[in-house]
Amino acid sequence: MNALPILVTLALTSLVPVLPSPSTVRETPRHVAESLLEADRVFARTASTTDMLSALDAMFASDVVMPLPRNGFARGKPAVLAALREMPGIAAAKASWTPIRAGISADATHGFTFGYLTVHTQDGSRVDRKYMAYWVREAGVWRVLAYKQGRAPGPPSAMNVMAPALPAAIVRTRPDSSRARALRHELMHAEDSFALEAQRIGVGNAFAARGAGDAVNMGGSASARFIVGASAIATHVAQGNMAASDVVWGADTAFVASSGDLGITFGVIREKKPAAGSDPAAGYPFFTIWRRAGPKAPWRYVAE
């Protein structure tokens, strides 16, 4: 057995910043967000000196989920790493990435980051990509629960850092299973309501109405940068017709912080009129990261 991957994973784990539980220490929102950014940066630095898959292996939670275009979701670390390994040139590639924003939940247990990633393959070529990650923190350690990458046509002209998405204060976690179920169903309902609104007023108009002012979209393979702002995202997804609605979707599941202000939904987007010869059941798996100002405030998508 080759012990190197195990040693690399142990080394990476020892480098991740470990914070005490928010239930035992008075933390500030900015402090927690910085800890999340630093965790992301630690893995990025390691990926540039060892290899990308080893760094991601250590970064992922055991039940990590990754959407696979036209092929559902990879669920669990072995399946996600296997899917990444199948990408051309990735198996032994080094990588570097730079997070440009972090957001956290008020209970300091959920968060998200996104940024720009460069893959350096063994043949010396460079591949520019973007990434988005949803994190959970257990026993003071951040791990990625949901992850996706997208191709970019080249490096961004500038890596403008966005202000962190912060709650007003850190609150105690609420480990209540019935509350967790209620929050999950509430967020899934928000996603389903968003989808229904798209049928009534058009996908573009719905994206404009349901997004946060500082929301981001990955932008597709033709965009070197993230698309920022609900209005700009609406224009991008509408493709020239804000009132059109040629897709349907819904939430299959969700995860929500116990503070009820940050969560993520998973589902599949399907075309209303699939092309001739295509599988009508096939679609585009997605995850959407949602945020709200407080338990009574409306949910708004913040990253997708």
Buried (B, 14 or more C-beta within 10 A) or exposed (E): EEEEBEEBBEEBEEEBBEBEBBEEEEBEBEBBBBBBBBBBBBBBBBBBEBBBBBBBBBBBBEBBBBBBEEEEBBEBBEBBBEBBEEBEEBBEBBBBBBBBBBBBBBBBBBBBBBBBBBBBBEEEEEBBBBBBBBBBBEEBBBBBBBBBBBEBEEEBEEEEEBEBBBBEEBBBBEEEEEEBEEBBEBBBBBBBBBBEBBEEBBBBBBBBBBBBEBBBBBBBEEBBBBBBBBBBBBBBBBEEEBEBBEBBBBBEEBBBBBBBBBBBBBBBBBBEEEEEEEEEEBBBBBBBBBBBEEEEEEBBBBBB
